[in-house]
Amino acid sequence: MTIGFRIQTMPARLAASLIEAFAQQAVSHLSDSMGRTQTAAAAIRPMHGGATVLCGPALTVRVPPGDHLMVQKALDLAEPGDVIVVDAGGLVEVAMIGDIMTTYATQRGIAGFVIDGAIRDAAEIAGRNLPVYARGVSPRGPSRLGPGEIHAVVSVGGMVVHPGDIIVGDADGVVAVPRADVEEVLAAARALRVKEENTFRAIAEGRLDRAWIDEVLRARGCGSPL
């Protein structure tokens, strides 16, 4: 094998029912459930308008900035429902995907893309339901020479992603849930959702308890003038 070119094995994908359960969770709740440490940088934004939720197992790709040969190969290796996660080094001067690749991905049932790099054909992608998250937009096309790796551990916007991790994206951004933590994180996110619903109910009924603010301030030596 030529140094720099590597296609590893994708871990067994998690049950479809579990993926569907994560699709019902807010990215903010999932992030909070993991100590706010597994969310991609704010620069990784929805390019499709953000209305369509992204959820699926990560098919990870690492490429040198400006080259998308292995991203092309990932399109053929991906199974329906996979999320192609591309570590392109954060370069925004060269696009990794565009209209043709996203059209092909839609036809193959791929769930979406998360790219630490740029896209092009932004108007076409914005008008399509396929979720695409990226760092920027550039009209400049990439090279197709390699090298690159598929099913490698990658970093996207500072977020570490292992192959097979669950990727969830909404209008707020993208989070990766490690495979080993899925049950714990799902339970915590569901609990947060219930807690938030109770808070909204308390607001509507005029009984929201705000005493905790003064308690924290007093604990830190800040007295109230009232």
Sequence and secondary structure as in RCSB ss.txt:
>XXXX:A:sequence
MTIGFRIQTMPARLAASLIEAFAQQAVSHLSDSMGRTQTAAAAIRPMHGGATVLCGPALTVRVPPGDHLMVQKAL
DLAEPGDVIVVDAGGLVEVAMIGDIMTTYATQRGIAGFVIDGAIRDAAEIAGRNLPVYARGVSPRGPSRLGPGEI
HAVVSVGGMVVHPGDIIVGDADGVVAVPRADVEEVLAAARALRVKEENTFRAIAEGRLDRAWIDEVLRARGCGSP
L
>XXXX:A:secstr
  TTEEE        HHHHHHHHTS HHHHHHHTTT SB  TTSEESS S S EEEEEEEEE  TTB HHHHHHH
HH  TT EEEEE TT  SSEEE HHHHHHHHHTT  EEEEEEEES HHHHHTSSS EEEEEE S   B    EEE
S  EEETTEEE TT EEEEETTEEEEE GGGHHHHHHHHHHHHHHHHHHHHHHHTT    HHHHHHHHHTT    
 
